[in-house]
Amino acid sequence: MTLSLTELRTDLYRVVDQIIETGVPVEVLRNGHKIKIILADGPSKLERLIRRENVINGDPESLVHCDWFSEWSESKEK
């Protein structure tokens, strides 16, 4: 969410309470510059990562040079 400084000033307590409840940062636009208000004691980006199964964990370059010949067979149907 991006707010102007005037909008933030109008609803400062509501915006701060919303950041505390949701953990979602708020951007404030002032003279063409964006300032982000974040929850300082919240979980880090690394802690919020979701574990995904079936994801490559390692060097993707090793897949490029992998020998797939044993997995491949020519189809006899034409």
C-alpha positions as CSV (number, residue, x, y, z in Angstrom):
1,M,0.0,0.0,0.0
2,T,1.3,3.4,-0.9
3,L,0.1,6.5,0.9
4,S,0.9,10.2,0.7
5,L,2.3,11.9,3.8
6,T,-1.0,13.7,4.3
7,E,-2.9,10.4,4.2
8,L,-0.5,8.9,6.7
9,R,-0.8,11.9,9.0
10,T,-4.6,11.6,8.9
11,D,-4.7,7.9,9.8
12,L,-1.3,7.4,11.5
13,Y,-2.6,5.2,14.4
14,R,-4.8,3.1,12.1
15,V,-1.9,2.5,9.7
16,V,0.5,1.6,12.4
17,D,-2.0,-0.8,14.0
18,Q,-2.6,-2.4,10.5
19,I,1.2,-2.9,10.1
20,I,1.4,-4.5,13.5
21,E,-1.6,-6.8,12.8
22,T,-0.7,-7.9,9.3
23,G,3.1,-7.4,9.1
24,V,2.6,-5.9,5.6
25,P,4.8,-2.8,5.1
26,V,3.4,0.5,4.0
27,E,5.1,2.9,1.6
28,V,4.8,6.7,2.0
29,L,5.4,8.9,-0.9
30,R,7.0,12.3,-0.2
31,N,8.4,14.6,-3.0
32,G,8.9,11.6,-5.3
33,H,10.7,9.5,-2.7
34,K,9.3,6.3,-1.2
35,I,9.8,5.5,2.4
36,K,8.8,2.1,3.8
37,I,7.4,1.6,7.3
38,I,8.0,-2.0,8.4
39,L,7.5,-4.0,11.5
40,A,11.0,-4.1,13.1
41,D,10.5,-7.1,15.3
42,G,8.6,-9.2,12.8
43,P,10.0,-12.3,11.0
44,S,12.7,-11.8,8.4
45,K,12.2,-12.6,4.8
46,L,14.2,-15.8,5.2
47,E,12.0,-16.9,8.1
48,R,8.8,-16.3,6.0
49,L,9.9,-18.5,3.2
50,I,7.6,-21.4,2.5
51,R,9.3,-24.8,2.1
52,R,8.5,-26.3,-1.3
53,E,8.9,-30.0,-2.1
54,N,10.3,-31.1,-5.5
55,V,12.6,-28.1,-5.8
56,I,16.2,-28.4,-7.0
57,N,18.5,-27.8,-4.0
58,G,22.0,-27.5,-5.5
59,D,23.8,-26.3,-8.5
60,P,21.5,-26.0,-11.6
61,E,24.6,-26.2,-13.8
62,S,24.9,-29.8,-12.8
63,L,21.6,-30.5,-14.6
64,V,22.9,-29.2,-17.9
65,H,25.8,-31.6,-18.0
66,C,23.8,-34.6,-16.6
67,D,23.7,-37.8,-18.7
68,W,20.1,-38.5,-19.5
69,F,20.8,-41.2,-22.0
70,S,19.6,-44.0,-19.6
71,E,16.2,-42.2,-19.2
72,W,15.6,-41.7,-22.9
73,S,14.5,-44.3,-25.4
74,E,13.4,-44.0,-29.1
75,S,9.7,-44.5,-29.7
76,K,9.0,-47.4,-32.0
77,E,5.6,-45.9,-33.0
78,K,5.7,-43.6,-36.0
